[in-house]
């Protein structure tokens, strides 16, 4: 998950990372108005699963940073 957060996540349009000390990483899915739709614990996810989850929710990567 750490490699995903450092290297892959910044390439996704509309995605951001907020560190919260002492908490496991979570994927928080929000609607256009900021309402939380879903929270998923990412602690045991592989880097590939992290990428798959974002793309399956319609987020796309920038061509380059």
N, CA, C and O atoms as a Maestro MAE file, in Angstrom:
{
 s_m_m2io_version
 :::
 2.0.0
}

f_m_ct {
 s_m_title
 :::
 protein
 m_atom[260] {
  # First column is atom index #
  i_m_mmod_type
  r_m_x_coord
  r_m_y_coord
  r_m_z_coord
  i_m_residue_number
  s_m_chain_name
  s_m_pdb_residue_name
  s_m_pdb_atom_name
  i_m_atomic_number
  :::
  1 25 0.823 -1.189 0.000 1 A "UNK " " N  " 7
  2 3 0.000 0.000 0.000 1 A "UNK " " CA " 6
  3 2 0.869 1.256 0.000 1 A "UNK " " C  " 6
  4 15 0.519 2.256 -0.627 1 A "UNK " " O  " 8
  5 25 2.004 1.204 0.705 2 A "UNK " " N  " 7
  6 3 2.870 2.388 0.760 2 A "UNK " " CA " 6
  7 2 3.365 2.794 -0.622 2 A "UNK " " C  " 6
  8 15 3.363 3.978 -0.959 2 A "UNK " " O  " 8
  9 25 3.788 1.824 -1.422 3 A "UNK " " N  " 7
  10 3 4.271 2.135 -2.775 3 A "UNK " " CA " 6
  11 2 3.137 2.715 -3.612 3 A "UNK " " C  " 6
  12 15 3.351 3.651 -4.382 3 A "UNK " " O  " 8
  13 25 1.941 2.170 -3.467 4 A "UNK " " N  " 7
  14 3 0.785 2.697 -4.188 4 A "UNK " " CA " 6
  15 2 0.543 4.157 -3.810 4 A "UNK " " C  " 6
  16 15 0.351 4.999 -4.687 4 A "UNK " " O  " 8
  17 25 0.552 4.461 -2.529 5 A "UNK " " N  " 7
  18 3 0.287 5.825 -2.057 5 A "UNK " " CA " 6
  19 2 1.355 6.791 -2.563 5 A "UNK " " C  " 6
  20 15 1.031 7.889 -3.015 5 A "UNK " " O  " 8
  21 25 2.605 6.396 -2.492 6 A "UNK " " N  " 7
  22 3 3.711 7.279 -2.901 6 A "UNK " " CA " 6
  23 2 3.815 7.439 -4.413 6 A "UNK " " C  " 6
  24 15 4.036 8.545 -4.906 6 A "UNK " " O  " 8
  25 25 3.659 6.350 -5.147 7 A "UNK " " N  " 7
  26 3 3.983 6.362 -6.565 7 A "UNK " " CA " 6
  27 2 2.782 6.368 -7.509 7 A "UNK " " C  " 6
  28 15 2.831 7.012 -8.558 7 A "UNK " " O  " 8
  29 25 1.714 5.667 -7.159 8 A "UNK " " N  " 7
  30 3 0.591 5.515 -8.086 8 A "UNK " " CA " 6
  31 2 -0.540 6.506 -7.830 8 A "UNK " " C  " 6
  32 15 -1.057 7.110 -8.770 8 A "UNK " " O  " 8
  33 25 -0.919 6.674 -6.593 9 A "UNK " " N  " 7
  34 3 -2.070 7.518 -6.261 9 A "UNK " " CA " 6
  35 2 -1.971 8.939 -6.819 9 A "UNK " " C  " 6
  36 15 -2.977 9.457 -7.303 9 A "UNK " " O  " 8
  37 25 -0.807 9.591 -6.774 10 A "UNK " " N  " 7
  38 3 -0.732 10.949 -7.318 10 A "UNK " " CA " 6
  39 2 -1.053 11.042 -8.810 10 A "UNK " " C  " 6
  40 15 -1.328 12.133 -9.311 10 A "UNK " " O  " 8
  41 25 -1.024 9.935 -9.515 11 A "UNK " " N  " 7
  42 3 -1.312 9.929 -10.955 11 A "UNK " " CA " 6
  43 2 -2.807 9.870 -11.260 11 A "UNK " " C  " 6
  44 15 -3.207 10.053 -12.410 11 A "UNK " " O  " 8
  45 25 -3.631 9.619 -10.257 12 A "UNK " " N  " 7
  46 3 -5.076 9.521 -10.482 12 A "UNK " " CA " 6
  47 2 -5.746 10.884 -10.371 12 A "UNK " " C  " 6
  48 15 -5.526 11.630 -9.417 12 A "UNK " " O  " 8
  49 25 -6.560 11.187 -11.363 13 A "UNK " " N  " 7
  50 3 -7.325 12.426 -11.341 13 A "UNK " " CA " 6
  51 2 -8.446 12.296 -10.321 13 A "UNK " " C  " 6
  52 15 -9.179 11.307 -10.313 13 A "UNK " " O  " 8
  53 25 -8.573 13.304 -9.457 14 A "UNK " " N  " 7
  54 3 -9.654 13.311 -8.485 14 A "UNK " " CA " 6
  55 2 -9.394 12.516 -7.226 14 A "UNK " " C  " 6
  56 15 -10.287 12.377 -6.391 14 A "UNK " " O  " 8
  57 25 -8.179 11.984 -7.067 15 A "UNK " " N  " 7
  58 3 -7.852 11.214 -5.868 15 A "UNK " " CA " 6
  59 2 -6.862 12.011 -5.025 15 A "UNK " " C  " 6
  60 15 -6.007 12.720 -5.556 15 A "UNK " " O  " 8
  61 25 -6.988 11.887 -3.717 16 A "UNK " " N  " 7
  62 3 -6.035 12.548 -2.829 16 A "UNK " " CA " 6
  63 2 -5.770 11.666 -1.627 16 A "UNK " " C  " 6
  64 15 -6.571 10.793 -1.292 16 A "UNK " " O  " 8
  65 25 -4.644 11.902 -0.985 17 A "UNK " " N  " 7
  66 3 -4.244 11.139 0.182 17 A "UNK " " CA " 6
  67 2 -4.188 12.064 1.384 17 A "UNK " " C  " 6
  68 15 -3.602 13.145 1.324 17 A "UNK " " O  " 8
  69 25 -4.797 11.633 2.469 18 A "UNK " " N  " 7
  70 3 -4.717 12.354 3.736 18 A "UNK " " CA " 6
  71 2 -4.240 11.375 4.789 18 A "UNK " " C  " 6
  72 15 -4.902 10.374 5.066 18 A "UNK " " O  " 8
  73 25 -3.086 11.667 5.376 19 A "UNK " " N  " 7
  74 3 -2.539 10.794 6.415 19 A "UNK " " CA " 6
  75 2 -3.236 11.077 7.743 19 A "UNK " " C  " 6
  76 15 -3.403 12.232 8.137 19 A "UNK " " O  " 8
  77 25 -3.633 10.020 8.418 20 A "UNK " " N  " 7
  78 3 -4.225 10.117 9.750 20 A "UNK " " CA " 6
  79 2 -3.420 9.178 10.636 20 A "UNK " " C  " 6
  80 15 -3.511 7.957 10.509 20 A "UNK " " O  " 8
  81 25 -2.637 9.758 11.527 21 A "UNK " " N  " 7
  82 3 -1.750 8.982 12.376 21 A "UNK " " CA " 6
  83 2 -2.463 7.896 13.162 21 A "UNK " " C  " 6
  84 15 -3.527 8.129 13.736 21 A "UNK " " O  " 8
  85 25 -1.871 6.711 13.185 22 A "UNK " " N  " 7
  86 3 -2.406 5.613 13.970 22 A "UNK " " CA " 6
  87 2 -3.553 4.850 13.330 22 A "UNK " " C  " 6
  88 15 -4.094 3.930 13.944 22 A "UNK " " O  " 8
  89 25 -3.937 5.210 12.108 23 A "UNK " " N  " 7
  90 3 -5.037 4.522 11.419 23 A "UNK " " CA " 6
  91 2 -4.517 3.728 10.244 23 A "UNK " " C  " 6
  92 15 -3.549 4.125 9.595 23 A "UNK " " O  " 8
  93 25 -5.158 2.607 9.970 24 A "UNK " " N  " 7
  94 3 -4.860 1.844 8.763 24 A "UNK " " CA " 6
  95 2 -5.333 2.648 7.551 24 A "UNK " " C  " 6
  96 15 -6.265 3.445 7.661 24 A "UNK " " O  " 8
  97 25 -4.696 2.443 6.400 25 A "UNK " " N  " 7
  98 3 -5.146 3.175 5.212 25 A "UNK " " CA " 6
  99 2 -6.545 2.735 4.801 25 A "UNK " " C  " 6
  100 15 -6.875 1.549 4.827 25 A "UNK " " O  " 8
  101 25 -7.353 3.709 4.424 26 A "UNK " " N  " 7
  102 3 -8.719 3.452 3.962 26 A "UNK " " CA " 6
  103 2 -8.938 4.110 2.614 26 A "UNK " " C  " 6
  104 15 -8.401 5.183 2.336 26 A "UNK " " O  " 8
  105 25 -9.730 3.456 1.783 27 A "UNK " " N  " 7
  106 3 -10.226 4.070 0.562 27 A "UNK " " CA " 6
  107 2 -11.593 4.619 0.921 27 A "UNK " " C  " 6
  108 15 -12.494 3.867 1.293 27 A "UNK " " O  " 8
  109 25 -11.746 5.934 0.811 28 A "UNK " " N  " 7
  110 3 -13.019 6.568 1.112 28 A "UNK " " CA " 6
  111 2 -13.605 7.036 -0.220 28 A "UNK " " C  " 6
  112 15 -13.028 7.886 -0.898 28 A "UNK " " O  " 8
  113 25 -14.750 6.474 -0.583 29 A "UNK " " N  " 7
  114 3 -15.421 6.807 -1.828 29 A "UNK " " CA " 6
  115 2 -16.489 7.846 -1.503 29 A "UNK " " C  " 6
  116 15 -17.343 7.633 -0.642 29 A "UNK " " O  " 8
  117 25 -16.422 8.982 -2.214 30 A "UNK " " N  " 7
  118 3 -17.355 10.078 -1.962 30 A "UNK " " CA " 6
  119 2 -18.094 10.441 -3.245 30 A "UNK " " C  " 6
  120 15 -17.596 10.213 -4.347 30 A "UNK " " O  " 8
  121 25 -19.287 11.008 -3.087 31 A "UNK " " N  " 7
  122 3 -20.008 11.487 -4.256 31 A "UNK " " CA " 6
  123 2 -19.545 12.906 -4.593 31 A "UNK " " C  " 6
  124 15 -18.659 13.446 -3.931 31 A "UNK " " O  " 8
  125 25 -20.132 13.495 -5.602 32 A "UNK " " N  " 7
  126 3 -19.715 14.818 -6.080 32 A "UNK " " CA " 6
  127 2 -19.912 15.917 -5.050 32 A "UNK " " C  " 6
  128 15 -19.247 16.950 -5.117 32 A "UNK " " O  " 8
  129 25 -20.813 15.714 -4.101 33 A "UNK " " N  " 7
  130 3 -21.073 16.744 -3.088 33 A "UNK " " CA " 6
  131 2 -20.292 16.511 -1.799 33 A "UNK " " C  " 6
  132 15 -20.427 17.276 -0.844 33 A "UNK " " O  " 8
  133 25 -19.475 15.456 -1.767 34 A "UNK " " N  " 7
  134 3 -18.635 15.199 -0.604 34 A "UNK " " CA " 6
  135 2 -19.214 14.246 0.416 34 A "UNK " " C  " 6
  136 15 -18.630 14.055 1.482 34 A "UNK " " O  " 8
  137 25 -20.353 13.641 0.110 35 A "UNK " " N  " 7
  138 3 -20.940 12.646 1.014 35 A "UNK " " CA " 6
  139 2 -20.183 11.334 0.893 35 A "UNK " " C  " 6
  140 15 -19.897 10.883 -0.216 35 A "UNK " " O  " 8
  141 25 -19.854 10.715 2.026 36 A "UNK " " N  " 7
  142 3 -19.149 9.440 2.029 36 A "UNK " " CA " 6
  143 2 -20.112 8.330 1.629 36 A "UNK " " C  " 6
  144 15 -21.159 8.142 2.248 36 A "UNK " " O  " 8
  145 25 -19.739 7.603 0.586 37 A "UNK " " N  " 7
  146 3 -20.558 6.498 0.098 37 A "UNK " " CA " 6
  147 2 -20.060 5.154 0.624 37 A "UNK " " C  " 6
  148 15 -20.846 4.236 0.857 37 A "UNK " " O  " 8
  149 25 -18.738 5.053 0.808 38 A "UNK " " N  " 7
  150 3 -18.155 3.770 1.176 38 A "UNK " " CA " 6
  151 2 -16.770 3.999 1.779 38 A "UNK " " C  " 6
  152 15 -16.048 4.903 1.359 38 A "UNK " " O  " 8
  153 25 -16.402 3.176 2.764 39 A "UNK " " N  " 7
  154 3 -15.060 3.171 3.341 39 A "UNK " " CA " 6
  155 2 -14.554 1.738 3.317 39 A "UNK " " C  " 6
  156 15 -15.224 0.821 3.792 39 A "UNK " " O  " 8
  157 25 -13.356 1.558 2.753 40 A "UNK " " N  " 7
  158 3 -12.781 0.229 2.640 40 A "UNK " " CA " 6
  159 2 -11.389 0.218 3.262 40 A "UNK " " C  " 6
  160 15 -10.572 1.089 2.964 40 A "UNK " " O  " 8
  161 25 -11.112 -0.760 4.123 41 A "UNK " " N  " 7
  162 3 -9.801 -0.913 4.744 41 A "UNK " " CA " 6
  163 2 -8.830 -1.462 3.703 41 A "UNK " " C  " 6
  164 15 -9.076 -2.514 3.113 41 A "UNK " " O  " 8
  165 25 -7.732 -0.752 3.479 42 A "UNK " " N  " 7
  166 3 -6.760 -1.128 2.461 42 A "UNK " " CA " 6
  167 2 -5.520 -1.810 3.042 42 A "UNK " " C  " 6
  168 15 -4.595 -2.126 2.294 42 A "UNK " " O  " 8
  169 25 -5.479 -2.039 4.333 43 A "UNK " " N  " 7
  170 3 -4.261 -2.511 5.005 43 A "UNK " " CA " 6
  171 2 -3.661 -3.765 4.369 43 A "UNK " " C  " 6
  172 15 -2.437 -3.871 4.281 43 A "UNK " " O  " 8
  173 25 -4.468 -4.697 3.934 44 A "UNK " " N  " 7
  174 3 -3.956 -5.962 3.396 44 A "UNK " " CA " 6
  175 2 -3.984 -6.028 1.872 44 A "UNK " " C  " 6
  176 15 -3.760 -7.092 1.295 44 A "UNK " " O  " 8
  177 25 -4.253 -4.912 1.223 45 A "UNK " " N  " 7
  178 3 -4.345 -4.904 -0.234 45 A "UNK " " CA " 6
  179 2 -2.972 -4.889 -0.882 45 A "UNK " " C  " 6
  180 15 -2.025 -4.318 -0.341 45 A "UNK " " O  " 8
  181 25 -2.873 -5.520 -2.043 46 A "UNK " " N  " 7
  182 3 -1.661 -5.433 -2.852 46 A "UNK " " CA " 6
  183 2 -1.697 -4.116 -3.638 46 A "UNK " " C  " 6
  184 15 -2.734 -3.460 -3.739 46 A "UNK " " O  " 8
  185 25 -0.557 -3.759 -4.180 47 A "UNK " " N  " 7
  186 3 -0.489 -2.553 -5.012 47 A "UNK " " CA " 6
  187 2 -1.440 -2.680 -6.205 47 A "UNK " " C  " 6
  188 15 -2.115 -1.717 -6.572 47 A "UNK " " O  " 8
  189 25 -1.489 -3.861 -6.800 48 A "UNK " " N  " 7
  190 3 -2.376 -4.087 -7.948 48 A "UNK " " CA " 6
  191 2 -3.839 -3.929 -7.550 48 A "UNK " " C  " 6
  192 15 -4.619 -3.328 -8.288 48 A "UNK " " O  " 8
  193 25 -4.212 -4.454 -6.407 49 A "UNK " " N  " 7
  194 3 -5.607 -4.324 -5.958 49 A "UNK " " CA " 6
  195 2 -5.962 -2.859 -5.746 49 A "UNK " " C  " 6
  196 15 -7.060 -2.432 -6.103 49 A "UNK " " O  " 8
  197 25 -5.047 -2.084 -5.170 50 A "UNK " " N  " 7
  198 3 -5.299 -0.653 -4.976 50 A "UNK " " CA " 6
  199 2 -5.598 0.017 -6.311 50 A "UNK " " C  " 6
  200 15 -6.566 0.768 -6.432 50 A "UNK " " O  " 8
  201 25 -4.770 -0.255 -7.305 51 A "UNK " " N  " 7
  202 3 -4.984 0.323 -8.633 51 A "UNK " " CA " 6
  203 2 -6.295 -0.162 -9.246 51 A "UNK " " C  " 6
  204 15 -7.041 0.625 -9.830 51 A "UNK " " O  " 8
  205 25 -6.570 -1.449 -9.114 52 A "UNK " " N  " 7
  206 3 -7.807 -2.012 -9.661 52 A "UNK " " CA " 6
  207 2 -9.045 -1.376 -9.034 52 A "UNK " " C  " 6
  208 15 -10.016 -1.089 -9.735 52 A "UNK " " O  " 8
  209 25 -9.020 -1.154 -7.727 53 A "UNK " " N  " 7
  210 3 -10.167 -0.561 -7.041 53 A "UNK " " CA " 6
  211 2 -10.444 0.855 -7.549 53 A "UNK " " C  " 6
  212 15 -11.602 1.220 -7.754 53 A "UNK " " O  " 8
  213 25 -9.399 1.651 -7.754 54 A "UNK " " N  " 7
  214 3 -9.600 3.018 -8.240 54 A "UNK " " CA " 6
  215 2 -10.105 3.034 -9.673 54 A "UNK " " C  " 6
  216 15 -11.023 3.786 -9.999 54 A "UNK " " O  " 8
  217 25 -9.518 2.217 -10.525 55 A "UNK " " N  " 7
  218 3 -9.976 2.208 -11.920 55 A "UNK " " CA " 6
  219 2 -11.383 1.633 -12.039 55 A "UNK " " C  " 6
  220 15 -12.148 2.062 -12.903 55 A "UNK " " O  " 8
  221 25 -11.739 0.674 -11.191 56 A "UNK " " N  " 7
  222 3 -13.094 0.107 -11.254 56 A "UNK " " CA " 6
  223 2 -14.152 1.117 -10.817 56 A "UNK " " C  " 6
  224 15 -15.335 0.958 -11.117 56 A "UNK " " O  " 8
  225 25 -13.719 2.149 -10.111 57 A "UNK " " N  " 7
  226 3 -14.635 3.205 -9.679 57 A "UNK " " CA " 6
  227 2 -14.603 4.411 -10.618 57 A "UNK " " C  " 6
  228 15 -15.147 5.470 -10.305 57 A "UNK " " O  " 8
  229 25 -13.961 4.237 -11.770 58 A "UNK " " N  " 7
  230 3 -13.996 5.261 -12.793 58 A "UNK " " CA " 6
  231 2 -12.902 6.309 -12.731 58 A "UNK " " C  " 6
  232 15 -12.939 7.264 -13.508 58 A "UNK " " O  " 8
  233 25 -11.925 6.172 -11.838 59 A "UNK " " N  " 7
  234 3 -10.832 7.130 -11.805 59 A "UNK " " CA " 6
  235 2 -9.813 6.779 -12.867 59 A "UNK " " C  " 6
  236 15 -9.506 5.606 -13.078 59 A "UNK " " O  " 8
  237 25 -9.291 7.789 -13.532 60 A "UNK " " N  " 7
  238 3 -8.306 7.538 -14.559 60 A "UNK " " CA " 6
  239 2 -6.990 8.193 -14.190 60 A "UNK " " C  " 6
  240 15 -6.946 9.159 -13.429 60 A "UNK " " O  " 8
  241 25 -5.910 7.643 -14.751 61 A "UNK " " N  " 7
  242 3 -4.581 8.162 -14.470 61 A "UNK " " CA " 6
  243 2 -4.233 9.286 -15.434 61 A "UNK " " C  " 6
  244 15 -4.636 9.265 -16.597 61 A "UNK " " O  " 8
  245 25 -3.481 10.268 -14.943 62 A "UNK " " N  " 7
  246 3 -2.886 11.277 -15.800 62 A "UNK " " CA " 6
  247 2 -1.889 10.561 -16.688 62 A "UNK " " C  " 6
  248 15 -1.334 9.536 -16.294 62 A "UNK " " O  " 8
  249 25 -1.654 11.084 -17.881 63 A "UNK " " N  " 7
  250 3 -0.668 10.454 -18.751 63 A "UNK " " CA " 6
  251 2 0.735 10.568 -18.165 63 A "UNK " " C  " 6
  252 15 1.536 9.639 -18.270 63 A "UNK " " O  " 8
  253 25 1.028 11.707 -17.549 64 A "UNK " " N  " 7
  254 3 2.301 11.903 -16.859 64 A "UNK " " CA " 6
  255 2 2.086 12.855 -15.702 64 A "UNK " " C  " 6
  256 15 1.143 13.647 -15.701 64 A "UNK " " O  " 8
  257 25 2.972 12.773 -14.710 65 A "UNK " " N  " 7
  258 3 2.911 13.705 -13.578 65 A "UNK " " CA " 6
  259 2 3.442 15.051 -13.956 65 A "UNK " " C  " 6
  260 15 3.466 15.960 -13.126 65 A "UNK " " O  " 8
  :::
 }
 m_bond[259] {
  # First column is bond index #
  i_m_from
  i_m_to
  i_m_order
  :::
  1 1 2 1
  2 2 3 1
  3 3 4 2
  4 3 5 1
  5 5 6 1
  6 6 7 1
  7 7 8 2
  8 7 9 1
  9 9 10 1
  10 10 11 1
  11 11 12 2
  12 11 13 1
  13 13 14 1
  14 14 15 1
  15 15 16 2
  16 15 17 1
  17 17 18 1
  18 18 19 1
  19 19 20 2
  20 19 21 1
  21 21 22 1
  22 22 23 1
  23 23 24 2
  24 23 25 1
  25 25 26 1
  26 26 27 1
  27 27 28 2
  28 27 29 1
  29 29 30 1
  30 30 31 1
  31 31 32 2
  32 31 33 1
  33 33 34 1
  34 34 35 1
  35 35 36 2
  36 35 37 1
  37 37 38 1
  38 38 39 1
  39 39 40 2
  40 39 41 1
  41 41 42 1
  42 42 43 1
  43 43 44 2
  44 43 45 1
  45 45 46 1
  46 46 47 1
  47 47 48 2
  48 47 49 1
  49 49 50 1
  50 50 51 1
  51 51 52 2
  52 51 53 1
  53 53 54 1
  54 54 55 1
  55 55 56 2
  56 55 57 1
  57 57 58 1
  58 58 59 1
  59 59 60 2
  60 59 61 1
  61 61 62 1
  62 62 63 1
  63 63 64 2
  64 63 65 1
  65 65 66 1
  66 66 67 1
  67 67 68 2
  68 67 69 1
  69 69 70 1
  70 70 71 1
  71 71 72 2
  72 71 73 1
  73 73 74 1
  74 74 75 1
  75 75 76 2
  76 75 77 1
  77 77 78 1
  78 78 79 1
  79 79 80 2
  80 79 81 1
  81 81 82 1
  82 82 83 1
  83 83 84 2
  84 83 85 1
  85 85 86 1
  86 86 87 1
  87 87 88 2
  88 87 89 1
  89 89 90 1
  90 90 91 1
  91 91 92 2
  92 91 93 1
  93 93 94 1
  94 94 95 1
  95 95 96 2
  96 95 97 1
  97 97 98 1
  98 98 99 1
  99 99 100 2
  100 99 101 1
  101 101 102 1
  102 102 103 1
  103 103 104 2
  104 103 105 1
  105 105 106 1
  106 106 107 1
  107 107 108 2
  108 107 109 1
  109 109 110 1
  110 110 111 1
  111 111 112 2
  112 111 113 1
  113 113 114 1
  114 114 115 1
  115 115 116 2
  116 115 117 1
  117 117 118 1
  118 118 119 1
  119 119 120 2
  120 119 121 1
  121 121 122 1
  122 122 123 1
  123 123 124 2
  124 123 125 1
  125 125 126 1
  126 126 127 1
  127 127 128 2
  128 127 129 1
  129 129 130 1
  130 130 131 1
  131 131 132 2
  132 131 133 1
  133 133 134 1
  134 134 135 1
  135 135 136 2
  136 135 137 1
  137 137 138 1
  138 138 139 1
  139 139 140 2
  140 139 141 1
  141 141 142 1
  142 142 143 1
  143 143 144 2
  144 143 145 1
  145 145 146 1
  146 146 147 1
  147 147 148 2
  148 147 149 1
  149 149 150 1
  150 150 151 1
  151 151 152 2
  152 151 153 1
  153 153 154 1
  154 154 155 1
  155 155 156 2
  156 155 157 1
  157 157 158 1
  158 158 159 1
  159 159 160 2
  160 159 161 1
  161 161 162 1
  162 162 163 1
  163 163 164 2
  164 163 165 1
  165 165 166 1
  166 166 167 1
  167 167 168 2
  168 167 169 1
  169 169 170 1
  170 170 171 1
  171 171 172 2
  172 171 173 1
  173 173 174 1
  174 174 175 1
  175 175 176 2
  176 175 177 1
  177 177 178 1
  178 178 179 1
  179 179 180 2
  180 179 181 1
  181 181 182 1
  182 182 183 1
  183 183 184 2
  184 183 185 1
  185 185 186 1
  186 186 187 1
  187 187 188 2
  188 187 189 1
  189 189 190 1
  190 190 191 1
  191 191 192 2
  192 191 193 1
  193 193 194 1
  194 194 195 1
  195 195 196 2
  196 195 197 1
  197 197 198 1
  198 198 199 1
  199 199 200 2
  200 199 201 1
  201 201 202 1
  202 202 203 1
  203 203 204 2
  204 203 205 1
  205 205 206 1
  206 206 207 1
  207 207 208 2
  208 207 209 1
  209 209 210 1
  210 210 211 1
  211 211 212 2
  212 211 213 1
  213 213 214 1
  214 214 215 1
  215 215 216 2
  216 215 217 1
  217 217 218 1
  218 218 219 1
  219 219 220 2
  220 219 221 1
  221 221 222 1
  222 222 223 1
  223 223 224 2
  224 223 225 1
  225 225 226 1
  226 226 227 1
  227 227 228 2
  228 227 229 1
  229 229 230 1
  230 230 231 1
  231 231 232 2
  232 231 233 1
  233 233 234 1
  234 234 235 1
  235 235 236 2
  236 235 237 1
  237 237 238 1
  238 238 239 1
  239 239 240 2
  240 239 241 1
  241 241 242 1
  242 242 243 1
  243 243 244 2
  244 243 245 1
  245 245 246 1
  246 246 247 1
  247 247 248 2
  248 247 249 1
  249 249 250 1
  250 250 251 1
  251 251 252 2
  252 251 253 1
  253 253 254 1
  254 254 255 1
  255 255 256 2
  256 255 257 1
  257 257 258 1
  258 258 259 1
  259 259 260 2
  :::
 }
}
